Amino acid sequence: MSSDVNEVIQEVDFFQRPKDEQADFLSMTWCNGCELMDLGMIDPQEYQSESRHWIEGKCQVCSAVVITEIQEEDE
């Protein structure tokens, strides 16, 4: 994931999310290393910037970096 040099990235407390949301984000993943889905994520860290919002962690199987992009829905 590339970022604009001037983009301000802010860490968000992933563990403030409801437990069911945490479980969904940690289980519904895609690992580029394993090339498989839903292997699980460990060590999640959540970030946001003006242009995007994502959770980054490690694949539970191979420890490759796993990134889940969060799409903000308009209400």
Secondary structure in CASP SS format (residue, H / E / C, confidence):
PFRMAT SS
TARGET T0000
AUTHOR 0000-0000-0000
METHOD secondary structure of the structure
MODEL  1
M C 1.00
S C 1.00
S C 1.00
D C 1.00
V C 1.00
N C 1.00
E C 1.00
V C 1.00
I C 1.00
Q E 1.00
E E 1.00
V E 1.00
D C 1.00
F H 1.00
F H 1.00
Q H 1.00
R C 1.00
P C 1.00
K H 1.00
D H 1.00
E H 1.00
Q H 1.00
A H 1.00
D H 1.00
F H 1.00
L H 1.00
S H 1.00
M C 1.00
T C 1.00
W E 1.00
C E 1.00
N C 1.00
G C 1.00
C C 1.00
E C 1.00
L E 1.00
M E 1.00
D C 1.00
L C 1.00
G C 1.00
M E 1.00
I E 1.00
D E 1.00
P E 1.00
Q E 1.00
E E 1.00
Y E 1.00
Q E 1.00
S C 1.00
E C 1.00
S C 1.00
R C 1.00
H E 1.00
W E 1.00
I E 1.00
E E 1.00
G E 1.00
K E 1.00
C E 1.00
Q C 1.00
V C 1.00
C C 1.00
S C 1.00
A C 1.00
V E 1.00
V E 1.00
I E 1.00
T E 1.00
E E 1.00
I C 1.00
Q C 1.00
E C 1.00
E C 1.00
D C 1.00
E C 1.00
END
